[in-house]
Amino acid sequence: MNIKSEQLLWYRQPAADWLEAVPLGNGQMGAMVFGRPQQEQIGLNADTLWSGYPRRRAYVDGRPYVEKIRNLVTDRRMYYEAGAVSKVLQGPYTESYLPLGDLHLDMGHGSDWSDFSRTLDLSAAIASVCYTVQGIRFEREAFVSAPDGLMVLRLTSSQRGSLSFSLGFTSQLRSFADTAHGCLLRLQGKAPSHVAPAYKEREFPVLYDDRDGQGMWFAAASQVLTKGGSVWSADNRVYVQDADEAYVLTAVDTSFTSYDRMPRRSEKDPLISCLSRISAAASRGWDQWRADHVREHEESFGQAQLSLGGSQCGLPTDERLRTVQAGGSDTGLEQMMFQYGRYLLLASSRPGSRPANLQGIWNNLLRPPWSSNWTTNINVEMNYWPAEVCHLAPAHEPLFDLVDNLRRTGQEAAEKLYGCRGFAVHHNADIWGTAHPVGEGTGEPVWSMWPMAGVWLSMHLWEHYLFSGDRQFLQERAYPVMKDAGLFLADWLYRDEQGRYITCPSTSPENRFQTADGWPAAVSAASTMDMALSRELLGAVCQAAEQLGVDEEMCSHWRTLAADLYPYTLGSSGEILEWWEEMEEAEPGHRHMSHLYGLYPGCDISWERQPHLAAGAVKSLERRLASGGGHTGWSRAWLICLWARLYDGDEALKHVRAFLASSTLDNLFGTHPPFQIDGNFGYTAGVAEMLLQSHLGCIHFLPACPQGWPEGEVKGLRARGGFTVSFAWKDHTLQWAAIQSTAGQPCRVRAPAGMKLLCGEQAVAYEQQDGTWVWPTQPGSVYTLLPNGRQ
């Protein structure tokens, strides 16, 4: 079999386990297709199926403890003790994202199959499996449709009347399956009222409560439709005999309605919802199901394309990975991984769904790693790094919805724990709006004592505005969130002995330093990341307020805070320090690179604006890597982004290839290990950053194009200012570029040598300012850069 498409994953064998299955999704429903010939298994997820229910948090008055921590930190000898005090502020752990169940198909043919292949077509979001048994060719196709809100599975064979199979549901959760009307399979159950994190030892880690609302109700339903043959049910399974073709429509849902409402079945019955969707779709038929699904998917997925040149490879995906793991390179696979990240974001995050969590929307474990929650000190933010630049802005909306919820719950956390206005979010969140520091009084401060997630998440709304130029979005959604984050900083920051504004307690997420007497500690003051986040948010909220003409007095205070923030500091080796003074790192190769936030995803550090800090970032990265840094999938992906911002394409490409070699599973999921999807998204963002940047106020083509990518073509990337950008290069030189203005803002481009600027066939006048071309644009117009002399 010779498959040349670089948007097609394919394999010669079925999935041996869940981590080899291929993912499908529409934001609200996830499916993992194993592709087994005789006993097919499809894992099912619903984006709202979590343990727990809304609980009122009983906060301690944290202000006296914060004061005590600040006194201990000011002493500069009592960091460990400061961390111990911070545990008083901790509350319950988050709840867990749960697997709904599995759909099993037991095929009625023999087990002696041959000529097998299974595929996942990224361009159509369709998984297929084909094989031959006793001379008969069998094929299954599956997709999860956003227009119909369900999964469609089609079974066909090369011989009429040869399709016989049965199907049934199983679930790890308390549930029961039954059938109705001969062709309808149903699963109903209730999720636990609490699931403890997998890393916490508990005598009873999974708790159930029979009362309505004390835990989520869930349901799945499958209806079987056939051409020819017969259909009946028995023993909680549906059976098909001697059909020509068969179709299985499967819907899932839960009783969730809102983060602050009890998930009572009396208010929302998930089975009724499932049956309603199936009923609405059933009469439309395969051609319409498939056409509507493919059209809707292509409208989003097809917005951006990437070709990196070179020959295409006909080997199966897992065999290509083996080649890379053995030290080879595969430019086509590097290209495919870029599109795979875009595919996964579309499949796990759509308007109206929950945002992608640590595993996207796919989870098969009752106690998943880190509760499969939203980890807000890097991971959920990384999930959305590609959303704007890779032309997937609607996929960003679920994160904004989550931030809206956290803004409400985080207001109580800020007030009760710190006596601050605005809102504070810590390092873990769940579907119920958890905003407090988790740990139950025994958690490690290195991850629990970090109230800056609300500040970081607010910047995602600002970035959406910068890319879109949507003033209504700025006024109605972004600015209210950013203002509340700014109000929190206005109360949280305070002056140190030298008059500089600092944060305390402060940590650098999940990293520790050594105290003078050898103890590992995490809590100090003015961590570099805290200061970088504060600097960026304060600058952005002032810009937003100025553009809207509001809050002039507050802006004056924010500017004062920003001007007097504790500055970046370089260490004795020229590196950017991670904490407020030079301290011995407990783990020099730590996976987090929080002190480099200002380089990426922030835009405070650059060779153009602060070359000494850019040089310090290089030193910091070299030190990290010399000690084994970047050893997790998402950390490796962050390295791609960081080196791209430093214009070092060859170093970035090393980490592109290292990600494939050491942090990628056979189904191309990223792995921490274990499986974590943030690495996939960070990889995609990093590749985009290597080819196009716009964070410094101008469009920069090929800022970090490596020697290993001498030619290529990009279509549909997005740049800040409201521009859609396409271009091609050869021998590392820009050949042409097309820039479409969507917002009508002035366009700034880093001056390309030997090029001319056209709109249609007309030359466009531009000004030259500090090495850039600047010209006014009209919404909808396309501006073309071509070599001089080319028509």
Backbone hydrogen bonds, N-H to C=O, Kabsch-Sander energy under -0.5 kcal/mol:
donor,donor_aa,acceptor,acceptor_aa,energy
3,I,1,M,-0.6
3,I,314,G,-0.6
4,K,2,N,-0.6
8,L,5,S,-0.8
9,L,120,L,-2.4
11,Y,118,R,-2.1
15,A,34,F,-2.4
20,E,17,D,-1.9
21,A,17,D,-0.7
21,A,18,W,-1.0
22,V,33,V,-2.2
24,L,31,A,-2.8
26,N,29,M,-1.6
27,G,347,A,-2.6
30,G,45,N,-2.3
31,A,24,L,-2.5
32,M,43,G,-2.0
33,V,22,V,-2.7
33,V,31,A,-0.5
34,F,32,M,-0.6
34,F,41,Q,-2.1
40,E,105,L,-1.5
42,I,103,L,-2.1
43,G,32,M,-2.1
44,L,101,G,-3.1
45,N,30,G,-2.4
47,D,28,Q,-2.3
49,L,46,A,-2.0
50,W,48,T,-1.3
51,S,96,S,-2.4
52,G,192,P,-2.0
57,R,55,R,-0.6
59,Y,57,R,-1.0
62,G,60,V,-1.1
62,G,416,K,-1.7
66,V,62,G,-2.5
67,E,63,R,-2.3
68,K,64,P,-1.8
69,I,65,Y,-2.5
70,R,66,V,-2.5
71,N,67,E,-2.0
72,L,68,K,-2.2
73,V,69,I,-2.7
74,T,70,R,-2.4
75,D,71,N,-1.1
76,R,72,L,-0.5
76,R,73,V,-1.6
77,R,72,L,-0.6
78,M,72,L,-0.9
82,A,78,M,-2.0
83,G,79,Y,-2.0
84,A,80,Y,-1.8
85,V,81,E,-1.9
86,S,82,A,-1.7
87,K,83,G,-0.7
87,K,84,A,-0.9
88,V,85,V,-1.8
89,L,86,S,-1.7
90,Q,87,K,-1.5
91,G,437,P,-3.2
97,Y,371,S,-2.2
98,L,49,L,-2.6
100,L,44,L,-1.6
101,G,44,L,-1.4
102,D,170,T,-2.6
103,L,42,I,-2.5
104,H,102,D,-0.5
104,H,168,G,-2.9
105,L,40,E,-2.3
106,D,166,S,-2.8
107,M,38,Q,-3.1
107,M,105,L,-0.8
108,G,164,S,-3.6
113,W,111,S,-1.6
114,S,132,T,-2.0
117,S,130,C,-2.2
118,R,11,Y,-1.7
119,T,128,S,-2.6
120,L,9,L,-2.3
121,D,126,I,-2.7
122,L,7,Q,-2.5
122,L,120,L,-0.8
123,S,7,Q,-0.7
124,A,121,D,-0.6
125,A,121,D,-2.0
126,I,121,D,-1.2
127,A,142,A,-2.7
128,S,119,T,-2.1
129,V,140,R,-2.0
130,C,117,S,-3.0
131,Y,138,F,-2.0
132,T,114,S,-2.6
133,V,136,I,-2.4
134,Q,112,D,-0.6
136,I,133,V,-2.0
138,F,131,Y,-3.1
138,F,136,I,-0.5
139,E,156,T,-2.4
140,R,129,V,-2.3
141,E,154,R,-2.1
142,A,127,A,-2.6
143,F,152,V,-1.9
145,S,143,F,-0.7
145,S,150,L,-2.8
149,G,145,S,-1.1
150,L,145,S,-0.9
151,M,250,T,-3.2
152,V,143,F,-3.0
153,L,248,V,-1.9
154,R,141,E,-3.0
155,L,246,A,-2.9
156,T,139,E,-2.6
157,S,244,D,-0.6
158,S,137,R,-1.8
162,S,159,Q,-1.3
163,L,243,A,-2.1
164,S,162,S,-0.8
165,F,240,V,-1.7
166,S,106,D,-1.6
167,L,238,V,-2.2
168,G,104,H,-1.8
170,T,102,D,-1.8
174,R,190,K,-0.6
176,F,188,Q,-2.5
178,D,186,R,-2.0
180,A,184,L,-2.2
183,C,180,A,-0.6
184,L,180,A,-1.9
185,L,183,C,-0.5
185,L,222,S,-3.3
186,R,178,D,-3.2
187,L,220,A,-2.8
188,Q,176,F,-2.4
189,G,218,F,-2.2
190,K,174,R,-2.2
191,A,216,M,-3.9
193,S,207,L,-1.9
194,H,207,L,-1.6
196,A,205,P,-2.7
198,A,368,P,-0.7
200,K,197,P,-1.9
201,E,199,Y,-0.5
207,L,194,H,-2.8
207,L,205,P,-0.5
213,G,215,G,-0.5
213,G,263,P,-0.5
214,Q,211,R,-1.9
215,G,213,G,-1.7
217,W,263,P,-0.5
218,F,189,G,-2.6
219,A,253,D,-2.3
220,A,187,L,-2.3
221,A,251,A,-2.2
222,S,185,L,-2.7
223,Q,249,L,-2.4
224,V,183,C,-2.3
225,L,247,Y,-2.9
227,K,245,E,-2.4
228,G,226,T,-0.5
230,S,241,Q,-2.1
232,W,239,Y,-2.0
234,A,237,R,-2.2
237,R,234,A,-1.4
238,V,167,L,-2.1
239,Y,232,W,-3.8
240,V,165,F,-3.2
241,Q,230,S,-2.4
243,A,163,L,-2.9
244,D,227,K,-3.0
245,E,227,K,-1.3
246,A,155,L,-2.1
247,Y,225,L,-3.2
248,V,153,L,-2.7
249,L,223,Q,-2.5
249,L,247,Y,-0.5
250,T,151,M,-2.6
250,T,248,V,-0.6
251,A,221,A,-2.4
253,D,219,A,-2.0
255,S,217,W,-2.0
261,R,258,S,-1.5
264,R,262,M,-2.3
267,E,264,R,-1.0
268,K,264,R,-1.7
273,S,269,D,-1.5
274,C,270,P,-2.3
275,L,271,L,-2.7
276,S,272,I,-2.1
277,R,273,S,-1.9
278,I,274,C,-2.2
279,S,275,L,-2.5
280,A,276,S,-2.1
281,A,277,R,-1.5
282,A,278,I,-2.3
283,S,279,S,-0.5
284,R,281,A,-2.0
285,G,281,A,-0.5
289,W,285,G,-2.6
290,R,286,W,-3.0
291,A,287,D,-2.2
292,D,288,Q,-2.5
293,H,289,W,-2.1
294,V,290,R,-2.9
295,R,291,A,-2.5
296,E,292,D,-2.3
297,H,293,H,-2.5
298,E,294,V,-2.9
299,E,295,R,-1.8
300,S,296,E,-0.8
300,S,297,H,-0.9
301,F,297,H,-3.1
302,G,298,E,-1.8
303,Q,300,S,-1.5
304,A,301,F,-1.0
305,Q,715,K,-2.7
307,S,713,E,-2.7
317,T,10,W,-2.5
320,R,316,P,-2.1
321,L,317,T,-2.1
322,R,318,D,-1.8
323,T,319,E,-1.6
324,V,320,R,-1.9
325,Q,321,L,-2.9
326,A,322,R,-1.5
327,G,324,V,-1.8
328,G,323,T,-2.5
334,E,330,D,-2.0
335,Q,331,T,-2.2
336,M,332,G,-2.4
337,M,333,L,-2.4
338,F,334,E,-1.1
339,Q,335,Q,-1.6
340,Y,336,M,-2.5
341,G,337,M,-1.9
342,R,338,F,-1.3
343,Y,339,Q,-2.6
344,L,340,Y,-2.8
345,L,341,G,-1.9
346,L,342,R,-2.2
347,A,343,Y,-2.2
348,S,344,L,-1.4
349,S,345,L,-1.4
353,S,350,R,-2.7
357,N,360,G,-2.4
358,L,373,N,-1.5
360,G,357,N,-2.1
361,I,359,Q,-1.0
362,W,359,Q,-2.0
363,N,361,I,-0.5
371,S,368,P,-2.1
372,S,369,P,-2.3
373,N,370,W,-1.5
374,W,429,A,-2.2
375,T,373,N,-0.8
376,T,374,W,-0.7
376,T,427,H,-1.7
377,N,427,H,-0.5
378,I,375,T,-0.6
380,V,375,T,-2.7
382,M,378,I,-2.6
383,N,379,N,-1.9
384,Y,380,V,-0.7
384,Y,381,E,-1.2
385,W,382,M,-1.6
387,A,384,Y,-0.8
389,V,385,W,-0.5
390,C,386,P,-2.2
391,H,388,E,-1.5
392,L,387,A,-2.8
395,A,392,L,-1.4
396,H,393,A,-1.9
397,E,394,P,-1.2
399,L,396,H,-1.0
400,F,396,H,-1.3
401,D,397,E,-2.3
402,L,398,P,-2.2
403,V,399,L,-2.5
404,D,400,F,-2.2
405,N,401,D,-1.9
406,L,402,L,-2.8
407,R,403,V,-2.4
408,R,404,D,-1.1
409,T,405,N,-2.1
410,G,406,L,-3.0
411,Q,407,R,-0.8
411,Q,408,R,-0.5
412,E,408,R,-0.8
413,A,409,T,-1.4
414,A,410,G,-2.4
415,E,411,Q,-2.2
416,K,412,E,-3.0
417,L,413,A,-2.0
418,Y,413,A,-0.6
418,Y,414,A,-1.3
419,G,415,E,-1.3
420,C,414,A,-2.2
423,F,484,D,-0.7
424,A,410,G,-1.9
425,V,451,P,-0.6
426,H,435,A,-1.0
429,A,374,W,-1.8
433,G,430,D,-1.8
439,G,91,G,-1.0
440,E,91,G,-2.8
442,T,439,G,-2.2
443,G,439,G,-0.5
447,W,444,E,-1.7
448,S,444,E,-2.2
449,M,445,P,-1.6
450,W,448,S,-1.8
453,A,425,V,-1.8
454,G,425,V,-0.7
456,W,452,M,-1.9
457,L,453,A,-3.1
458,S,454,G,-1.8
459,M,455,V,-1.0
459,M,456,W,-0.9
460,H,456,W,-0.6
460,H,457,L,-1.2
461,L,457,L,-0.7
461,L,458,S,-0.7
462,W,458,S,-1.3
463,E,459,M,-2.5
464,H,460,H,-1.9
465,Y,461,L,-1.7
466,L,462,W,-2.5
467,F,463,E,-2.3
468,S,464,H,-2.3
469,G,465,Y,-3.5
471,R,469,G,-1.1
474,L,470,D,-2.0
475,Q,471,R,-2.5
476,E,472,Q,-2.8
477,R,473,F,-2.4
478,A,473,F,-2.4
479,Y,474,L,-3.1
481,V,477,R,-1.1
482,M,478,A,-2.8
483,K,479,Y,-3.3
484,D,480,P,-1.7
485,A,481,V,-2.2
486,G,482,M,-2.5
487,L,483,K,-2.5
488,F,484,D,-2.1
489,L,485,A,-2.0
490,A,486,G,-2.3
491,D,487,L,-1.4
491,D,488,F,-0.5
492,W,488,F,-2.5
493,L,489,L,-2.6
494,Y,502,I,-1.9
496,D,500,R,-2.5
499,G,496,D,-1.9
501,Y,564,D,-2.9
502,I,494,Y,-2.8
506,S,524,S,-1.6
510,E,446,V,-2.8
511,N,508,S,-2.5
513,F,521,A,-2.7
514,Q,584,E,-3.0
515,T,519,W,-3.2
518,G,515,T,-2.2
521,A,513,F,-3.1
524,S,506,S,-2.9
524,S,522,A,-0.5
526,A,503,T,-2.7
528,T,578,E,-2.1
531,M,527,S,-2.2
532,A,528,T,-2.3
533,L,529,M,-3.0
534,S,530,D,-2.4
535,R,531,M,-2.7
536,E,532,A,-2.3
537,L,533,L,-2.6
538,L,534,S,-2.6
539,G,535,R,-1.8
540,A,536,E,-2.6
541,V,537,L,-3.1
542,C,538,L,-1.5
543,Q,539,G,-1.9
544,A,540,A,-2.7
545,A,541,V,-2.4
546,E,542,C,-2.4
547,Q,543,Q,-2.3
548,L,544,A,-1.9
549,G,545,A,-1.3
550,V,545,A,-2.2
555,C,551,D,-2.3
556,S,552,E,-1.7
557,H,553,E,-1.4
558,W,554,M,-2.6
559,R,555,C,-2.7
560,T,556,S,-1.6
561,L,557,H,-2.3
562,A,558,W,-2.6
563,A,559,R,-2.5
564,D,560,T,-1.5
565,L,562,A,-1.1
566,Y,501,Y,-2.2
571,G,575,E,-3.3
574,G,571,G,-1.9
576,I,616,G,-1.1
577,L,569,T,-3.0
580,W,525,A,-0.7
583,M,581,E,-0.5
584,E,514,Q,-0.5
586,A,512,R,-1.9
587,E,512,R,-0.6
590,H,587,E,-1.7
596,L,593,M,-2.0
597,Y,594,S,-1.9
599,L,596,L,-1.7
600,Y,596,L,-1.9
602,G,597,Y,-2.5
604,D,598,G,-1.5
605,I,598,G,-2.5
610,Q,606,S,-2.1
613,L,610,Q,-1.0
614,A,610,Q,-2.0
615,A,611,P,-2.5
616,G,612,H,-1.7
617,A,613,L,-2.3
618,V,614,A,-1.9
619,K,615,A,-2.0
620,S,616,G,-2.4
621,L,617,A,-2.6
622,E,618,V,-2.6
623,R,619,K,-2.3
624,R,620,S,-2.4
625,L,621,L,-2.8
626,A,622,E,-2.2
627,S,623,R,-0.9
627,S,624,R,-0.8
628,G,625,L,-1.6
629,G,624,R,-2.6
633,G,671,T,-1.1
636,R,632,T,-2.6
637,A,633,G,-2.1
638,W,634,W,-2.0
639,L,635,S,-1.8
640,I,636,R,-1.5
641,C,637,A,-1.7
642,L,638,W,-2.6
643,W,639,L,-2.7
644,A,640,I,-2.0
645,R,641,C,-2.0
646,L,642,L,-1.1
647,Y,644,A,-1.8
648,D,643,W,-2.4
649,G,647,Y,-0.9
652,A,648,D,-2.1
653,L,649,G,-2.6
654,K,650,D,-1.6
655,H,651,E,-1.3
656,V,652,A,-1.8
657,R,653,L,-2.5
658,A,654,K,-2.0
659,F,655,H,-2.2
660,L,656,V,-1.6
661,A,657,R,-2.1
662,S,658,A,-2.7
663,S,659,F,-2.1
665,L,669,F,-3.1
667,N,19,L,-0.7
668,L,665,L,-2.3
671,T,663,S,-1.9
672,H,674,P,-4.0
676,Q,670,G,-1.5
677,I,358,L,-2.7
678,D,358,L,-0.5
679,G,676,Q,-0.6
680,N,677,I,-0.8
681,F,677,I,-1.4
682,G,678,D,-2.9
683,Y,679,G,-2.4
684,T,680,N,-1.9
685,A,681,F,-2.3
686,G,682,G,-2.4
687,V,683,Y,-2.5
688,A,684,T,-2.0
689,E,685,A,-2.2
690,M,686,G,-1.7
691,L,687,V,-1.0
691,L,688,A,-0.6
692,L,688,A,-2.3
693,Q,700,H,-1.8
697,G,694,S,-1.4
699,I,748,R,-3.4
700,H,693,Q,-2.7
701,F,699,I,-0.5
702,L,691,L,-2.5
704,A,690,M,-2.2
705,C,702,L,-0.8
709,W,706,P,-1.6
712,G,729,W,-2.1
713,E,307,S,-2.8
714,V,727,F,-3.2
715,K,305,Q,-2.5
717,L,725,V,-1.6
718,R,389,V,-2.6
719,A,723,F,-2.7
721,G,466,L,-3.4
722,G,719,A,-1.0
723,F,719,A,-1.9
724,T,740,Q,-2.4
725,V,717,L,-3.6
726,S,738,A,-2.4
727,F,714,V,-2.4
728,A,736,W,-1.8
729,W,712,G,-2.5
730,K,733,T,-2.2
732,H,710,P,-2.7
733,T,730,K,-1.7
735,Q,728,A,-3.1
736,W,728,A,-1.1
737,A,785,L,-1.8
738,A,726,S,-3.1
739,I,783,Y,-3.0
740,Q,724,T,-2.9
740,Q,738,A,-0.5
741,S,739,I,-0.5
741,S,781,S,-2.4
742,T,722,G,-3.2
743,A,722,G,-1.0
745,Q,721,G,-0.5
747,C,775,W,-2.8
749,V,773,W,-2.4
750,R,699,I,-2.9
751,A,771,G,-2.3
755,M,752,P,-1.0
756,K,786,L,-3.1
758,L,784,T,-2.6
759,C,762,Q,-2.7
761,E,759,C,-0.5
762,Q,759,C,-1.7
764,V,757,L,-2.2
767,E,774,V,-2.9
769,Q,767,E,-0.6
769,Q,772,T,-2.5
772,T,769,Q,-1.3
773,W,749,V,-3.1
774,V,767,E,-2.4
775,W,747,C,-1.9
780,G,741,S,-3.8
781,S,778,Q,-2.1
783,Y,739,I,-2.9
784,T,758,L,-3.1
785,L,737,A,-3.1
786,L,756,K,-2.0
786,L,784,T,-0.5
788,N,754,G,-2.4
790,R,787,P,-2.2
